[in-house]
Amino acid sequence: MQKRCLSPLLLLWFFQITVLHASEKPTERERVFTSYDSEVLEKVKKAIKHNNNDFIAPYNHLITAAEKALKAPLVSVMQKTQTPPSGDKHDYLSLAPYWWPDPSKSDGLPWIRKDGQINPLTRGNNVDEPIKDIVFDNTKVLAMAYYFSGDKKYANRAVEILQTFFLNPATKMNPNLNFAQGVPGVNTGRCFGIIEFAGLQQIITTIEMLRAEQGMDDATYNGMVNWLSEFVNWLQTSKLGLEEKATTNNHGTWYDATTVAILLFLKRDTEAKALLETSTKSRIEKQITEEGKQPEELARTKSLSYSIMNLNAFTNLAYFGKVLGVDIWHYKTNKSGGIQQAYEFLKPYTGGNKVWEYQQISKIEDEIEKLKKLFVMAGSKMKINTFCSFSDNIKDKNDIDSLLRVCL
């Protein structure tokens, strides 16, 4: 995910806006967004309205994507061709992506694991995972387009998508992941499937952007609050949810990030803070070495991909901690490193000065770009100028996410 460093003239303009309106700001302002600084996003919106050159290209890309999303058909969990073991198509269903039919067995059962190699059978119309991605991506794009342009047609379509996937009785998804990432011949669902909903932060941002500009009605908003409340309860109490929480790699980190994000959105700050103080700090101690290595991720066939993925989750948690007054960003022990040490370990690989020496079966160049964007994202969220400077070396400086990841 990419953020932009601003030109001196735009920074001066932002400073003037800040000074002019300083007297209007309350000492304690309401939290508008869970994952972003509302003041920064408001400044980006004003800059777009003033046709500032720093944002023209990504904004145009956003509107193009939003126009495409407007024309996309509504989708729901009811469209999959396979029925979950519960007999209820409203239950989400997916298959473990790295598992394949056993060629030595006539029926292929039980499936066997090939780490890092995605089985195409797990991505077809017999499961919900592809549909879920469409919902998450399209609602995010439409909400951003509405927030930055003010055109109500984008908000209306985003609301329709949310209602269809989450709320309408005939098409809604039940708030559980009991049948996510099952392995044929082994089980009907696993705790590891929970990570497929790490993108719920996008849904939360969608809701918040629409509400911030009066683009979502109360009934839809209350419905989404209820759905997320039921889902986070499932995360905190179900067998699979508790198993995922107990994992010691990126799955556990993303469990924390997803759970804390929902709790923050629901204004359940005490619970969110408690999770950061206990579970998240414990993960840092166990997952990051003094040198900044993430051993669980380095052992994978896509070691750089998973190191980035895990550090992304930790960075989100550090931002949530910043909001709640829990210092996750600097946390480490005498026997472990912390999030900053993890960044320092990965830093030499961003400029081509050091070759990645661990296994990485997917294209390394693509992962290096993701790593640079991760640095900029962290720089934006944690206000670190040296991290923000990585934006100078990102190939696609005008991707849509640059409107959300702005360094001030």
C-alpha angles and dihedrals in degrees: 000000000000135000130188133235111221131235118252092249092053091047089053090050090050090049091053091049090050093050094046093052101033093104090055095058118096117228089241112035125194116259105248099174130035099207103026142049106256093207091056093049090048090054091049089052091052091047091053091051088053090051093241110187093227090070107029097093099046090042091053089049089051094052091048090052091046092052088053091048090052090062097044114108121251112260136196144175088261091074098071115107095221124071120222118244088258089067089235116113089198087076115092114248131193139151128232104266098214096051124096138184111274105249090206092063124073092224094034091237132176098029117232129222126251105179114227095004112112116217109222089216088070093059103051134105090272089079138046102234096094092046091050091054091052091052095047095045098043096046091050093051093046094047091050091048090052094045094051099035104031091223106147095207090076092052092048092054093045089053091049091053093049092047092050097047101036112018121023109099094227096050109019126126115237110241097251141082098211092137102038120131096358119177115224110240092015111056144335097236141358137206088243089072090072090079088069086075097053083108090071085099085071090054091050091051089048092055092046095049092049093047093046089062098035092255099133128062121231095248093057092043093050090046092054091046089054093047093050091045090055092044095051089048088055090050092051100043112024123097092242093045093053091046091053091049089054095055116110103214138056090311092064093043092052090046088059093044093050094044095047092047092054092045091051091049090051090049091242091139097156091059092045092050092049091053091052093048094051116020100029096046089048090053092054090053093050102036106041122060126211088262091054095253121145101213097187090056096040089058091064127096087241095044098160092044092054094042088056092044094051094045089050090058092047090051091053089051090050089055092049088050090052089054092048099040096252113129104223095147095067098031119125138128135229089263100041143045126234140224093285091053089052089056092048091052092053097040098086090059095060098074102042091252092117129037118228104248099190128084115284114165095180125069108297095204092062091051092050088056090051089050092053090050090049090056091051091047090053090046091054097046096042098033097242113155096195090058092046090057090070087079088078090069100043112113098215104045093167104056117137095255090062086079089063098039104059123158113217 
